[in-house]
Amino acid sequence: MDKRKSFPEVLSQIPPGCTLAIGGMTLYRRPVTFVRKLIEYYTQHHTPDGLILLAFTGGIECDWLIGAGMINKVRTCYFGLEVFGFAPMFTFYANAGSIEIIEETEASLAFGLRAQMAGVGFMPGRGWLGTDLPALRPDVKKVVDPYNSEELIAFPAIKPDVAIIHALKADYDGNALIGMNKAVDEELAITASYVIVTAEEVLPELPHADLVAPFVHAVIATPGGAAPTSCHPLYPINGETILTYTEQVSDPDSYRRYLKNWICA
């Protein structure tokens, strides 16, 4: 099956209020071009909004989505721009209490996705024992191991509605190569109801893949689609562009100017 699509075809498949999962890790292999197109689509159609943002780590493209007013809730264990500083829109709206932050850690996200992969309601682990995190997440329960009576944390399954993953290469069928730093992209591809892969290069066939065709619903050829984040080994981080963002943006007004000049230019 040829799964090559255009941006307009897939953007219309993202419903308001859905859980939108963004692949990649910190400032590596983020689906930046896709997010730019999604924000352009939102400014024209005023949809999708009220999204729940799910990201193992939130980066610059996630900050753009928050600044655009598309995100109601955030689920991530880290949100920032590494050595380039804080993510300004996340920082602004989080301090204002305008977005709901669901407390997560690496363990809760990874175990939640693996529970969904296994088709069970939760995955047990020790990750939050002895911390105050269960008090912040009353939906996360404790269970007792029936074999040794050990108390464990029952991390609830996480089901993304739409996952956006940037790849080094993909083929017409939907197989994709994402490289060595996979973050939780493989888990996102397996658990999400609708998986969109943007790729630096789309070929008729790949000899091997990290993401396999049955889990991928759409492929879009997107050269340079991770910039200004890196896409090793194809291109590095564009630090100047990221610094420009942090220097120019600090509140909604400055974000709107940036949006006009950079994202939707």
Steps between C-alpha positions, in 0.01 A plus 500: 500500500638840401465718812652818361284798590502878481489731801139612435389136487640412843440829682127454458529165681598662833181556701452766771566380853709201397823383660772609259833321546816670373799278430871566529717585799581847643649680197549195282282376215193703589216525242544878474373552145187300578430719803548813292248369247261407781517850647439651155199270461374605844531871423289447186237256631509553881535127548630277651501659845470378858777249435677288759871517419689178568877507459775306671679835502352829381709711263472812287219370278296407807552853631365637172182295542447641849563854381245451221234420761441146378595312819287451812707236679865397495639155577880490496790439736697801371414818313782729393769587250803346670801735496292765320281562804140466606215441257346850520136425418484195723657703779258791450179298485606256771571789738166658406317173568354508148600145411458186704823316568463129566803399705703234319843339520695281264360199684133601492511579127698191400303262722169656391580450133622145563178419683308614192729290280425197717126564490470532878375784717825567683865404529648455850829653606694646792568839341296729727530314828624723781413824315214752512406434138204269582343790695519713183349224287204345686418305184822301549429220746709258703473123468639202688702237318301178552819292500716676759262760658721789384325836458533643151379799299241415233574738214181532290506423127548796266319502166604777257245588235747640245879463494734712288847351449785632287718241328826490310343287228165341428351298217169506319356226722572691823815331625734756653857532626542735797862444606664408828338755735149362486356656819153336527415535131467127447253484789307799363471336160360180650254666740361796305176466306636705207872525424648761267864474395682791343827394341810661361480259208223270376605199294304225326634244749724480808720194567444535876302728730443608860129575451312243297228560246195351681524770769548798265204664326659788308843595367598849389828583326642788705866583428644706785186425698673495840683834466595697704535188718756246387449194287822304551690415289339720235521843666575655841305730728461854371580676825467848352135443410418361843680787673306746286179344627601525866621859452186619321223312684396543863122562500196461271558830316862420413397148402240634257768714335727198478214288365440747220865542406638147549249220538232608253722712276 
